[in-house]
Amino acid sequence: MTKTETKSTVLVKHHLKQLKLPTMHSECEKVAARSANENLDHLAFLLSLCELELVERERRAAERRLKLAKFPAHKTLDEFDFKAQPSLNKPLVLELIKGEYLEKQENLILVGASGTSKTHLAIALGMAACLAGKKVRFFRVTELITTLLEARDEKLLLRLRSQLTKQHLLILDELGYVPASKVGAELLFDIIGTAYERQSLIVTTNLPFENWTEVLGSERLTGAALDRLTHRCQIIETTGESYRLKDAQRRRRKRTKE
């Protein structure tokens, strides 16, 4: 390599670093050598570099979105055992994973007994949304209510609400396991009402709709919440025996045989 080429390489890498193009900075020499070997012109060389930068930038952005979503675990649809849930509407789930419901600001409600993989489905849908460029935030309902109450006490409620309204998708997991206080139910309803036709919500619950007053307390509040949630909504029922229970029984039988 000549002195001129060495100087050019150093300057190019310096400029790429200043322009905050780290992938182009790290890959430019390798791509230049490959382009020379393949007799590619300057624009083809630049195109290859730009594509590498864009792919890596989107990968990092997707990682950030997944981290900010605060999923309790990473679950994908590929890992989902549809055979364990034969009554589940698989074609609907496969359609929903494409994310068109997010463009329409539609809601999804996953209803079923504990252990029937509602949370797995919700996380899988949320992760797919993150990878498609959407901002997602996962909450267990009790956690969200506690967070809202603490924000109210610390006079940070408006800031928190503003942060939540910037999400494309809010996942509210396990509605129905713990009754909410009157103030907690009102704050939860405020989130649901604010999201109405502006964001998508995924709600998982073990309660049929007629029993939601056990959580929200007031029939008036429950009716208003259901009215907003179900107006533009897909309802997915998960039935059958608890997957966790069946898995525990299977492992116990295996230990017994051993």
N, C-alpha and C positions, 0 to 999 in steps of 0.2 A: 504494500500500500504506500502511495507517495505521500509526501508531507502535505500536499494540497488536500488529498483525500482524507488524511487524518484530521486536518483542521476542519474540513467540511463536516466530517462526522461529529466531531466535538461540538461544533456550533449548532448543528441540527439537533443533537440531543439536548443541548442547553436550551434551545428555543422551545423544544417539545416539553421540557420540564417546566419552563416558565409559563407555558400555555396550559399546564395541568393536563397533559395527555400522557399518563404514565405507561399505558400499554404500548402506544406508539413509540415512546421513549425506549422501552425495554426490548421491543421487537424490531426496531427499524433496521438494524444491521443484518439480522437473520433474513428478514423479508427482502432486503436489498440484494443479498447474496442469492437467494432463491429466484428472485426476479431476473437477475443477470443470467443465471444458469438456464432459465426457461425463455430467455430473450423477450421478456415482457417490456412494454414501453413504460414511460414515467407515470402515466395516468393509471395504468394497471397496478403498478407498484403502490401508488398513493391509495387506490381503491382497497387493496388488500390490507394496508395499514389501518385505514378508516374503519373497515369492517371489524377488524380485531378489537379496535378501541370501543366500538359500539357494543359488541357482544360482551366484552368484559365489563363495560359500564352498566349494562342492563343486569348482568349477573350480580354485581355489587349492589345495585339498587334493589333487586329482588331480595337479597340477603338482608338489607336494611329493613325492608317492609315486613319480612317474616319476623325479624327480631322485634320490631315495634308493635307487631300484632299481639305479642305476648301469649302465644298458644301454650297451653300446659304441656303439650307434647306435639311432635310432628307426625301426622297421620295422613296418608294419601288414599285415594280411591283404589289404587292398585293393591293395597294391603287389606281392603275391605272384603270380608267373607260374605258374599251375597247368598251362598248356600245356607248359611246359618240364619238368614232372614228371608225365607222363600216368599213370604207375602209382600215384601218390599217392592215398590214400583221401580224396578231397575231401569227401564227405559227413561223414566222421568229423571232419575238421579243422573244418568249419563248425559241427558240433555242439559240439566242444570249446571253440571260441572263446566260447561262451555261459557257460562257467565252472562248469558243474555238477560237474565232477570235483573242483573245489576244495572244494565243500561236503561231498563224500564222502571227502576226503583221499586221493584216488587219485593215482597217479604216471603220468607220460608218459615214454616212452623213444623218442627219435628216432634211428633207426639208418640209416646210409648212408655212402657214400664221401664224401671231402672235396669240397666245392663243390656239394653237392646240396641246398642251402638249408635245412639243419637249423637253423642258428643263426637265420636269418630267421624260420622258423616259431616257434622258441622265444621270440624277442623279441616277435613279434606276439601270441602267447598271453600273455606276461608283461605287455605294455602293456594288453591288454584286461582283464587281472585288476586292474591298477592303476586303470584307469578305472571298474571296477566296485566300487572301494572296498577292494581287497585290498592287503596289504603284500607286496612282492616284492623279492627280492635276486638279482641276476645275478652269477655268477662263472664265469670260465674255471677248469677244474679245477686247472690248475697254479697259478693265482693264489690259489685258495682254500687249497690245501695250503701254499703259501708263507705266507699270512696266518695259518694255524693254527700253523705251526711258529714263526713270529715271536711270536705271542701266547703260546705255551707258554714260549718262552725268556724273555719279559718278564713271566711270571706273570700274564698277562691272558686266559688261555684260558677260564676260567669266565665272564668278562664277555662275551667274544666269543660263546661258545656260547649264553649267555642272550639276546644280541641276535638271534642267528639263529633261536632257537626262537620268537621273537615274530612271525616272518614267516609269512604264509599260504602262500607259494610260494617255493621256492628253485630257481633255474635253474643247473644244473651243465653248462657247455658244454665240448665238446671233450675228453671222457674218452677216453683212448686214444692221444693224440698224444705224450705224454711219460711214461715209467714213473715211478712214485712210489717214494720210499724206503720202507723198512719202517715207519718212524715216520710218514711222511706218509700211507701207505696206511691205517694204523691210525686216524689222526686223521680221514681222509676217511670211513672206515667208521663212526666214532663219529657223524658228522653224519648219515649215512644211517640209522643205527640209531635215533638220537634222533628223527628226523623220522617214523619208521614209525608210520602210523595217527594221526599228530598234525598233520602238514603234508603238502602236496603237493610233489613234486619233479619237475622236468623235466630229463632227462638227455639230452644229445646225444652220440653216439659214432660213430666210424668202424669200430669193432671188433664182430664178432659175439660173442655172449655167451661162446662157448667160448674166446675169446682174451683175456678180461678179466684173466686171470692175468698177462698181459704188463704190465699197469698196477699191479695190486694185489699181485702177487708170489705170495702164498700162495693155494693152492687152497681152503683152509678159509675164509679171509677173503673170497675171491671168491664162494664158494658162499653164505656168510651174507649178503653184500651183495645178491646177485641174488635170494635168497629174500625179502628185505624189499622190494626195489624192485619185483619182479614179482608180489607177492601180490595187490595191487589196482592194476592197471596197464593202460594202453593202449599198445600198441607200434605205432609208425608207421614204415614203411620208406620211405626216399627212395632211388630207384635212378636209374640213367642216368649220362650224362656230366656232368662238372663244369659248372655254370652259369657259373662264372667263366672257365673255359677256353673255353667256347663264345662268351662275350661278348668275350673277348680276340681270338679268331679272327675274329669278325664285324667288330670294329673294325680289325683288321689288313687284312682284305679291302677294307674301305671306304677305308682310306688308300691301298691299292694302286691302286684304281680312280681315285682322285683324282689 
